[in-house]
Amino acid sequence: MDYGVVMLFIFGGALLVLGAELLVRGASRLAAVAGISPLVIGLTVVAFGTSAPELAVTVGSAYAGQADVAIGNVVGSNIFNVLFILGISALIVRLVVAQQLVRLDVPVGRL
């Protein structure tokens, strides 16, 4: 086992967490000083802070000429985020879906 790679992975993860924390705290303070409501801060600034690592990977891969990595990162991230939040929500409380919505949006078996 190459311990150098493991140490770089741990160091990179720690820097990622620290950078995201500093970005969110700084942007939240700046928005609060500008008089933006806490709800808007929570919905926009914090959302951007959680997406910043994905943005960095996408920009880096696009700059390196690896468009497939950039597209895969965006698509995979969105799919994971939607399904993860939906799954956690379903574990906490029963999700009720109207039958009409299922008929329109999930046309399975009507081919």
Phi, psi and omega in degrees: 000134181271106183289337177296319179293320179296317179295320176297321178297314180295316179297317178296319177297318179295318177296323178297314179296315180297316179297317179295320179297315179295320179297313182292316179297314181296315180293324178294317178296316180298318179293323179294320178296326179284356177086018179280141183294150180302328179295314180294322177300314181295324183279331185251305186294313180293323177297320178294321179298324179283339179266352183300318178299321178294323177297318179297317179295317181295315179295317180297318180288324177293321178295326180278000179081020180251073183297328180296325176291318180298313180293317178298322178296314181295310182295313181297320179296315180294317178298313180299312183300316180295311183290325179294311180296318178297318179294315178296319178298318180293330176289327183279314183218148180294129180269126181258128181236133180292142180300323179299320179296319179295318180297322182280317189266342181234078184278054180283132176087001180251031182280000000 
